[in-house]
Amino acid sequence: MRVGLVDNRFVYRAPGDYQGLLKTQCVDAVVQSVVAKVPGWIHNARATLAGPMPEIATGPHCTKPFECSFSSHCRAQEPPAPEFPVDSLPRGGQTVAKLLADGIRDLRDVPLDRLKSATRRRIAEAARSGQPFLDTTTQHELAALPYPRHYLDFETISFAIPRWLGTRPYQQVPFQFSCHTEHTPGAVDHVGFLDVSGESPITAFADALLHACGERGPIAVYNASFEVSRIRDLAAWLPDRASRLLALVDRIYDLLPAVRNNYYHPAMQGSYSIKAVLPTLVPELDYANLEGVRDGGGAQEAFVEAISPMTSPERRAQIRDGLLAYCARDTEAMRSILAALCQARKPCG
């Protein structure tokens, strides 16, 4: 038996030429090794169905390798989750599993000596005290960032079957960006790029990006590895613009470490995503206030609908407005978070 697998090294080089996209692989040995186990699986499954409800608490095993479709049913049989569950610890892994196995479900009940990471201890301490954590040592660094300051965010799409020349299966292709530029304190303008034509957005995206970021000033992003990787992809696709694009990388300033190392609010529930941080510092910019697109997954779904030839012009315009508002919220959020951290003061007591 042979199966066809998408080769993620395949590059779409000529219109309509997908020769080499699939690599076939013989799976006889794999199938045979599994066949012998099937009767045992069936026996165990029948025994489980015939017996009482398994007394196994929900936990990380419910989402590995995929979310179990019975998770919500099982959780409904358990006591209500505490306000600060231990599985809110970031990258908790075995630590969370051991705490749950010991019957510790509430983060406020965790002995701090069981948390080796400073970040996890900080999260547990904030849950106990109900007070945000703030280390003001980076305020000077943030305040000293020179002007103009650019705040940049990308939205990308990845197709299993490449749609545009030069791209690979599952490769993240940027189709939208937002850039707020603060020229002096409080003097801000905004540039947004979005291509919903269905044609390759790569060249127009790169040109608009170079224009928006200019040639000077730090470029603040949230989780730099993503934007840096996409800029390097753009440079590889567009050699004639590569030096100018790569020069942007040298100006990137990552806000995520500045937040993670110096700020935490109990309401963040263990998450340092920008959507978790923003409401605790600048509640009026909460993503929940957006209509339409509110997250990256929704942005990808909206983009696919927008470029479909079956989508009406009216619907496409509606989607475009939602995408532009969402991406602009990301960069306005970064600007506002930086300003809020510069002005924040440690809680009293």
C-alpha positions as CSV (number, residue, x, y, z in Angstrom):
1,M,0.0,0.0,0.0
2,R,1.3,3.4,-0.9
3,V,0.0,6.8,0.2
4,G,0.7,10.2,-1.2
5,L,2.1,12.8,1.2
6,V,2.5,16.5,0.5
7,D,6.2,17.3,0.2
8,N,6.7,20.6,2.1
9,R,10.0,21.1,0.2
10,F,8.1,21.4,-3.2
11,V,8.3,24.9,-4.7
12,Y,5.5,26.0,-7.0
13,R,7.5,27.4,-10.0
14,A,5.2,27.3,-13.0
15,P,1.5,28.0,-13.4
16,G,-0.5,24.8,-13.1
17,D,2.6,22.6,-12.6
18,Y,2.3,20.6,-9.4
19,Q,4.5,17.7,-10.5
20,G,6.5,16.7,-7.4
21,L,3.9,18.1,-4.9
22,L,3.1,14.6,-3.6
23,K,5.6,12.0,-2.6
24,T,4.4,8.4,-2.4
25,Q,5.5,6.2,0.5
26,C,5.0,2.5,1.1
27,V,3.2,2.0,4.5
28,D,2.9,-1.8,4.4
29,A,5.3,-2.3,7.3
30,V,3.5,0.4,9.4
31,V,0.1,-1.0,8.7
32,Q,1.1,-4.5,9.5
33,S,2.6,-3.4,12.8
34,V,-0.7,-1.9,13.7
35,V,-3.0,-4.6,12.5
36,A,-1.9,-7.0,15.2
37,K,-2.9,-4.5,17.8
38,V,-6.4,-3.8,16.6
39,P,-8.1,-6.8,18.4
40,G,-6.7,-5.6,21.7
41,W,-8.0,-2.1,21.1
42,I,-11.4,-3.4,20.3
43,H,-11.4,-5.6,23.4
44,N,-10.4,-2.7,25.7
45,A,-12.9,-0.3,24.1
46,R,-15.7,-2.8,24.7
47,A,-14.6,-3.4,28.3
48,T,-14.6,0.4,28.9
49,L,-18.1,0.7,27.4
50,A,-19.5,-2.1,29.5
51,G,-18.0,-0.8,32.7
52,P,-18.5,2.2,34.9
53,M,-17.5,5.7,34.0
54,P,-13.7,5.9,34.2
55,E,-12.5,7.9,37.1
56,I,-9.8,9.9,35.4
57,A,-9.6,13.6,35.8
58,T,-9.4,15.8,32.8
59,G,-6.0,17.3,32.1
60,P,-3.3,17.7,29.4
61,H,-3.9,14.2,28.1
62,C,-7.3,15.3,26.9
63,T,-5.7,17.5,24.2
64,K,-2.9,15.2,23.0
65,P,-2.4,14.6,20.2
66,F,-5.8,16.3,19.5
67,E,-8.7,17.7,21.5
68,C,-11.0,14.9,22.7
69,S,-14.6,15.3,21.6
70,F,-15.8,14.2,25.0
71,S,-13.7,16.8,26.9
72,S,-16.7,19.1,27.6
73,H,-18.8,16.1,28.8
74,C,-16.1,15.0,31.2
75,R,-15.4,18.5,32.6
76,A,-19.2,18.9,33.3
77,Q,-19.0,15.9,35.6
78,E,-16.2,17.4,37.6
79,P,-16.4,20.1,40.3
80,P,-16.3,23.6,38.8
81,A,-12.9,24.8,37.8
82,P,-11.2,27.1,40.3
83,E,-10.8,30.7,39.4
84,F,-7.0,30.1,38.9
85,P,-6.6,26.5,37.6
86,V,-3.1,25.0,37.8
87,D,-3.3,24.2,34.1
88,S,-3.1,27.9,33.3
89,L,0.6,27.7,34.0
90,P,2.4,28.4,30.7
91,R,4.1,25.3,29.2
92,G,3.1,23.5,32.4
93,G,3.6,20.0,31.0
94,Q,4.7,17.5,33.6
95,T,4.6,20.1,36.4
96,V,0.8,20.5,35.9
97,A,0.3,16.8,35.4
98,K,2.0,16.0,38.8
99,L,0.1,18.8,40.6
100,L,-3.2,17.4,39.3
101,A,-2.2,13.9,40.2
102,D,-1.6,15.1,43.7
103,G,-5.1,16.6,43.8
104,I,-4.0,20.2,43.5
105,R,-6.3,22.0,41.1
106,D,-6.1,25.6,42.4
107,L,-3.0,27.6,41.6
108,R,-3.3,29.4,44.9
109,D,-2.7,26.0,46.7
110,V,0.5,25.2,44.9
111,P,3.6,25.1,47.2
112,L,5.9,27.7,45.6
113,D,8.9,25.4,45.9
114,R,7.3,23.1,43.4
115,L,7.5,25.8,40.8
116,K,11.1,26.1,39.5
117,S,10.4,28.8,36.9
118,A,10.4,32.4,38.1
119,T,7.6,33.1,35.6
120,R,5.4,30.4,37.1
121,R,6.1,31.5,40.6
122,R,5.2,35.0,39.7
123,I,1.9,33.8,38.2
124,A,1.1,31.8,41.4
125,E,2.0,34.6,43.7
126,A,-0.2,37.0,41.7
127,A,-3.1,34.6,41.9
128,R,-2.7,34.4,45.7
129,S,-2.4,38.1,46.3
130,G,-4.8,39.3,43.6
131,Q,-2.2,42.0,42.8
132,P,-0.4,42.6,39.5
133,F,3.3,42.1,39.3
134,L,5.4,45.0,37.9
135,D,9.1,45.3,37.7
136,T,9.9,48.9,36.7
137,T,13.6,48.2,35.7
138,T,12.8,48.2,32.0
139,Q,10.7,51.4,32.0
140,H,13.8,53.4,31.2
141,E,14.7,51.1,28.3
142,L,11.2,51.4,26.9
143,A,10.9,55.1,27.4
144,A,14.3,55.6,25.7
145,L,13.3,54.0,22.4
146,P,13.9,56.6,19.8
147,Y,11.4,58.2,17.5
148,P,9.9,57.5,15.1
149,R,8.6,54.3,16.6
150,H,6.9,51.8,14.3
151,Y,4.5,49.2,15.6
152,L,4.2,46.3,13.1
153,D,2.0,43.2,12.8
154,F,1.5,40.7,10.0
155,E,-1.4,38.4,9.1
156,T,-0.5,35.3,7.0
157,I,-2.1,32.4,5.2
158,S,-0.7,29.0,4.4
159,F,-2.1,26.6,1.8
160,A,-1.4,22.9,1.6
161,I,-1.4,23.3,-2.2
162,P,0.6,26.4,-3.0
163,R,-1.5,29.1,-4.7
164,W,1.3,31.6,-5.7
165,L,4.5,31.1,-7.6
166,G,7.6,30.7,-5.5
167,T,5.8,29.4,-2.4
168,R,5.8,26.0,-0.7
169,P,3.1,23.9,0.8
170,Y,2.1,25.2,4.3
171,Q,4.4,28.2,3.9
172,Q,3.2,31.3,5.8
173,V,2.6,34.0,3.2
174,P,1.9,37.5,4.5
175,F,-1.2,39.1,3.0
176,Q,-1.8,42.0,5.4
177,F,0.1,44.3,7.8
178,S,-0.7,47.1,10.0
179,C,1.9,49.8,11.0
180,H,1.3,52.5,13.5
181,T,4.1,55.1,13.5
182,E,4.6,57.4,16.4
183,H,6.7,60.3,15.1
184,T,6.8,62.1,18.4
185,P,4.9,61.4,21.7
186,G,1.2,61.3,20.8
187,A,1.7,62.2,17.1
188,V,0.7,58.9,15.4
189,D,-0.3,57.9,11.9
190,H,-1.3,54.5,10.5
191,V,-0.7,52.6,7.3
192,G,-2.4,49.3,6.6
193,F,-1.9,46.9,3.7
194,L,-4.4,44.2,2.6
195,D,-4.8,42.4,-0.7
196,V,-8.0,40.5,-1.2
197,S,-7.7,40.2,-5.0
198,G,-6.6,36.6,-4.9
199,E,-3.4,37.4,-6.8
200,S,0.0,37.0,-5.1
201,P,0.3,39.7,-2.5
202,I,4.0,39.3,-2.0
203,T,5.5,42.1,-4.1
204,A,2.9,44.7,-3.2
205,F,3.2,43.7,0.4
206,A,7.0,44.2,0.5
207,D,6.9,47.5,-1.3
208,A,4.2,48.8,1.1
209,L,6.1,47.5,4.1
210,L,9.3,49.2,3.1
211,H,7.5,52.5,2.6
212,A,5.6,52.3,5.9
213,C,8.7,51.5,8.0
214,G,11.0,54.0,6.3
215,E,14.7,53.8,6.9
216,R,15.0,54.7,10.6
217,G,13.4,54.1,14.0
218,P,12.8,50.9,16.0
219,I,10.1,48.5,14.7
220,A,8.2,47.1,17.7
221,V,6.6,43.7,17.2
222,Y,5.1,41.1,19.6
223,N,7.0,37.9,19.3
224,A,9.7,38.9,16.9
225,S,10.5,35.4,15.5
226,F,7.3,35.4,13.5
227,E,7.8,38.8,11.8
228,V,11.5,38.2,11.3
229,S,10.9,34.9,9.6
230,R,8.3,36.4,7.3
231,I,10.6,39.3,6.4
232,R,13.4,36.8,5.6
233,D,10.9,34.9,3.3
234,L,10.1,38.2,1.5
235,A,13.8,38.8,1.0
236,A,14.2,35.3,-0.5
237,W,11.3,35.8,-2.8
238,L,12.4,39.3,-3.9
239,P,16.2,39.4,-4.3
240,D,16.1,42.9,-5.7
241,R,14.6,44.1,-2.5
242,A,16.5,41.8,-0.2
243,S,19.0,44.2,1.3
244,R,16.3,46.7,2.2
245,L,14.0,44.1,3.6
246,L,16.8,42.5,5.7
247,A,17.7,46.0,7.0
248,L,14.3,46.0,8.7
249,V,15.2,42.9,10.7
250,D,18.1,44.8,12.4
251,R,15.6,47.4,13.6
252,I,13.1,44.9,15.2
253,Y,12.4,45.4,18.9
254,D,10.4,42.6,20.6
255,L,7.9,43.7,23.1
256,L,7.0,40.2,24.3
257,P,10.1,39.7,26.5
258,A,9.6,43.1,28.0
259,V,6.1,42.2,29.0
260,R,6.9,38.6,30.1
261,N,9.8,39.6,32.3
262,N,8.4,42.6,33.9
263,Y,4.6,42.5,34.1
264,Y,1.8,40.1,35.0
265,H,-1.8,40.5,36.0
266,P,-3.9,37.8,37.6
267,A,-6.6,38.3,35.0
268,M,-4.2,37.2,32.3
269,Q,-4.7,33.6,33.5
270,G,-1.2,32.5,32.7
271,S,-1.2,33.9,29.2
272,Y,1.2,36.5,27.8
273,S,-0.7,36.8,24.5
274,I,-1.3,40.4,23.5
275,K,-5.1,39.7,23.8
276,A,-4.6,38.6,27.4
277,V,-2.3,41.5,28.3
278,L,-4.2,44.4,26.7
279,P,-7.4,44.4,28.8
280,T,-5.4,44.5,32.0
281,L,-3.5,47.7,30.9
282,V,-5.8,49.4,28.3
283,P,-9.3,48.0,28.8
284,E,-10.9,50.3,26.3
285,L,-9.0,48.5,23.5
286,D,-10.2,45.0,24.4
287,Y,-10.4,42.7,21.4
288,A,-13.9,41.7,22.5
289,N,-15.1,45.1,21.4
290,L,-14.3,44.3,17.7
291,E,-17.0,43.1,15.3
292,G,-16.2,40.3,12.9
293,V,-12.5,39.3,13.0
294,R,-11.1,39.0,16.5
295,D,-8.2,36.6,16.3
296,G,-5.6,35.2,13.9
297,G,-7.5,32.1,13.0
298,G,-10.5,34.2,12.2
299,A,-8.4,36.4,10.0
300,Q,-7.2,33.5,7.9
301,E,-10.8,32.2,7.5
302,A,-11.9,35.6,6.5
303,F,-9.2,36.1,4.0
304,V,-10.0,32.7,2.3
305,E,-13.6,33.8,2.0
306,A,-12.6,37.2,0.7
307,I,-10.5,35.9,-2.2
308,S,-13.1,33.3,-3.2
309,P,-14.7,34.1,-6.6
310,M,-18.0,33.1,-5.0
311,T,-17.9,36.0,-2.6
312,S,-20.0,39.0,-3.5
313,P,-18.4,42.5,-3.7
314,E,-20.5,43.6,-0.8
315,R,-19.4,40.7,1.4
316,R,-15.8,41.2,0.3
317,A,-15.9,44.8,1.3
318,Q,-17.3,43.8,4.7
319,I,-14.6,41.3,5.3
320,R,-11.9,43.8,4.3
321,D,-13.2,46.3,6.8
322,G,-13.1,43.6,9.6
323,L,-9.6,42.5,8.7
324,L,-8.3,46.0,8.6
325,A,-9.8,46.8,12.0
326,Y,-8.4,43.7,13.6
327,C,-4.9,44.1,12.4
328,A,-4.9,47.8,13.3
329,R,-6.0,46.8,16.8
330,D,-2.9,44.7,17.1
331,T,-0.5,47.5,16.4
332,E,-2.5,50.1,18.4
333,A,-2.4,47.5,21.3
334,M,1.4,47.4,21.1
335,R,1.7,51.1,21.2
336,S,-0.7,51.4,24.1
337,I,0.9,48.6,26.1
338,L,4.3,50.2,25.8
339,A,3.0,53.6,26.9
340,A,1.1,51.9,29.8
341,L,4.1,50.1,31.0
342,C,6.2,53.2,30.9
343,Q,3.6,55.0,33.2
344,A,2.8,52.0,35.4
345,R,3.5,52.1,39.1
346,K,4.0,49.2,41.5
347,P,0.9,48.5,43.6
348,C,0.9,49.6,47.2
349,G,1.1,47.2,50.1
